[in-house]
Amino acid sequence: MIQVGALPGESMPLMKKEVNDMDKIRQFGNQMQYRMAQFMYGRNGLDALARTCNWIAIILLVINLFVQSGIVYLLWLIFFSYSCFRVYSRNIPKRYAENQKFLDMTIVPRRYAKLAKLQWRDRKVSRYYICKSCHQQIRVPKGKGRIEIRCPKCNERFIKKT
């Protein structure tokens, strides 16, 4: 398709065939997305335990790049296989129960990780404390000196330096 009046060296519009190829690529992508959604229907999918197993498998794979150990490779294979098994499993109630047990076991580390993330985000303007009696997170402004902090949940009072 030649544009009438185009000078040599000017950009030409996309040809009709190229536009059709791009449409076919988009259409193929949409079809694959639809087929994957159909395949995953009725399956467990990616939950917290499967995600954790994936991260452990990735870390083990990186370690294995440097160590070249058969044991590390076997551990990687076990974690990755278990993660795939969980994602594609059709026994959703059993996988749900396993995931809930995992979440209950890891609540303390997840709480501290969340607190560390908040402290890092607000490190210039706020300070975080945890109430000793009810374990409530309390945020106070930074740079106020020694202040008395009252827990909003249990009304416990304690003095801290901000």
C-alpha positions as CSV (number, residue, x, y, z in Angstrom):
1,M,0.0,0.0,0.0
2,I,1.7,3.2,-1.2
3,Q,0.8,6.6,0.1
4,V,0.1,9.0,-2.6
5,G,2.3,12.2,-2.3
6,A,4.8,10.7,0.1
7,L,8.3,11.9,-0.4
8,P,11.3,9.5,-0.2
9,G,12.4,9.0,3.4
10,E,9.1,10.0,4.9
11,S,7.5,7.5,7.3
12,M,4.9,5.3,5.6
13,P,1.8,4.2,7.5
14,L,1.6,0.6,8.6
15,M,0.6,-1.7,5.8
16,K,-2.7,-3.5,6.1
17,K,-1.0,-6.9,6.4
18,E,1.0,-5.7,9.4
19,V,-2.1,-4.4,11.2
20,N,-3.8,-7.8,10.6
21,D,-0.7,-9.6,12.1
22,M,-0.9,-7.4,15.2
23,D,-4.6,-8.1,15.6
24,K,-3.9,-11.9,15.2
25,I,-1.3,-11.7,18.0
26,R,-3.7,-9.9,20.3
27,Q,-6.4,-12.4,19.4
28,F,-4.1,-15.3,20.1
29,G,-3.1,-13.8,23.5
30,N,-6.8,-13.4,24.4
31,Q,-7.6,-16.9,23.4
32,M,-4.7,-18.3,25.5
33,Q,-5.8,-16.2,28.5
34,Y,-9.4,-17.6,28.1
35,R,-8.1,-21.2,27.8
36,M,-5.9,-20.8,30.9
37,A,-8.8,-19.4,32.9
38,Q,-10.9,-22.4,31.7
39,F,-8.1,-24.8,32.7
40,M,-7.8,-23.2,36.2
41,Y,-11.5,-23.3,36.9
42,G,-12.1,-25.5,39.9
43,R,-8.5,-25.6,40.9
44,N,-6.8,-24.2,44.0
45,G,-4.6,-21.5,42.4
46,L,-1.8,-19.6,44.0
47,D,-2.2,-19.2,47.7
48,A,0.1,-18.1,50.5
49,L,1.7,-21.5,51.0
50,A,2.3,-22.1,47.3
51,R,3.8,-18.6,47.0
52,T,6.1,-19.3,49.9
53,C,7.2,-22.6,48.3
54,N,7.9,-20.7,45.1
55,W,10.1,-18.2,46.8
56,I,12.0,-20.9,48.7
57,A,12.4,-22.8,45.4
58,I,13.8,-19.6,43.6
59,I,16.2,-19.0,46.5
60,L,17.4,-22.6,46.4
61,L,17.8,-22.4,42.6
62,V,20.0,-19.3,42.9
63,I,22.0,-21.0,45.7
64,N,22.4,-24.0,43.4
65,L,23.9,-21.8,40.7
66,F,26.8,-21.2,42.9
67,V,27.1,-24.3,45.0
68,Q,26.2,-27.0,42.4
69,S,24.9,-29.4,45.0
70,G,22.7,-32.4,44.3
71,I,21.0,-32.0,47.7
72,V,20.1,-28.3,47.0
73,Y,18.8,-29.3,43.6
74,L,16.7,-32.0,45.2
75,L,15.3,-29.6,47.7
76,W,14.5,-27.2,44.9
77,L,12.7,-29.9,43.0
78,I,10.6,-30.9,46.1
79,F,9.5,-27.3,46.8
80,F,8.7,-26.5,43.2
81,S,6.8,-29.7,42.7
82,Y,4.8,-29.2,45.9
83,S,4.0,-25.7,44.8
84,C,2.8,-26.9,41.4
85,F,0.8,-29.6,43.1
86,R,-1.0,-27.1,45.3
87,V,-1.7,-24.7,42.4
88,Y,-3.2,-27.3,40.1
89,S,-5.0,-29.4,42.9
90,R,-8.8,-29.8,42.6
91,N,-9.2,-30.7,46.3
92,I,-9.8,-27.1,47.3
93,P,-11.1,-27.8,50.9
94,K,-8.0,-29.8,51.8
95,R,-5.7,-27.2,50.3
96,Y,-7.6,-24.4,52.0
97,A,-7.2,-26.2,55.4
98,E,-3.5,-26.6,54.8
99,N,-3.1,-22.9,53.8
100,Q,-5.0,-21.8,57.0
101,K,-2.8,-24.0,59.2
102,F,0.3,-22.4,57.5
103,L,-1.1,-18.9,58.0
104,D,-1.8,-19.6,61.7
105,M,1.7,-21.0,62.2
106,T,3.3,-17.9,60.5
107,I,1.2,-15.2,62.0
108,V,4.0,-13.9,64.4
109,P,6.7,-13.6,61.7
110,R,4.2,-12.0,59.3
111,R,3.2,-9.5,61.9
112,Y,6.8,-8.5,62.6
113,A,7.5,-8.3,58.9
114,K,4.5,-6.0,58.4
115,L,5.6,-3.8,61.3
116,A,9.2,-3.6,59.9
117,K,7.8,-2.6,56.5
118,L,5.6,0.1,58.2
119,Q,8.6,1.3,60.3
120,W,10.8,1.6,57.2
121,R,8.1,3.5,55.2
122,D,7.4,6.0,58.0
123,R,10.9,6.1,59.5
124,K,11.3,9.9,59.1
125,V,8.0,11.0,60.7
126,S,6.8,8.2,63.0
127,R,7.8,5.6,65.5
128,Y,6.0,2.3,66.2
129,Y,5.6,0.6,69.5
130,I,3.8,-2.6,70.6
131,C,1.7,-2.6,73.7
132,K,3.0,-5.1,76.2
133,S,-0.4,-6.2,77.4
134,C,-2.5,-6.5,74.2
135,H,0.2,-6.5,71.5
136,Q,-1.5,-3.6,69.6
137,Q,0.7,-1.6,67.3
138,I,0.8,2.1,68.2
139,R,2.2,4.8,65.9
140,V,3.5,8.0,67.5
141,P,5.1,11.1,66.0
142,K,8.9,11.2,66.0
143,G,11.0,13.8,67.7
144,K,8.7,14.7,70.6
145,G,11.1,13.5,73.4
146,R,9.8,11.4,76.3
147,I,6.0,11.0,76.0
148,E,3.3,9.0,77.7
149,I,1.6,6.7,75.2
150,R,-1.9,5.3,75.9
151,C,-2.9,2.2,74.1
152,P,-6.2,2.8,72.3
153,K,-7.2,-0.8,72.7
154,C,-6.6,-1.6,76.3
155,N,-5.8,1.9,77.8
156,E,-2.4,0.7,79.1
157,R,-0.1,3.7,79.7
158,F,3.7,3.6,79.2
159,I,6.4,6.1,78.7
160,K,8.7,6.0,75.7
161,K,11.2,8.3,74.0
162,T,10.4,9.1,70.4
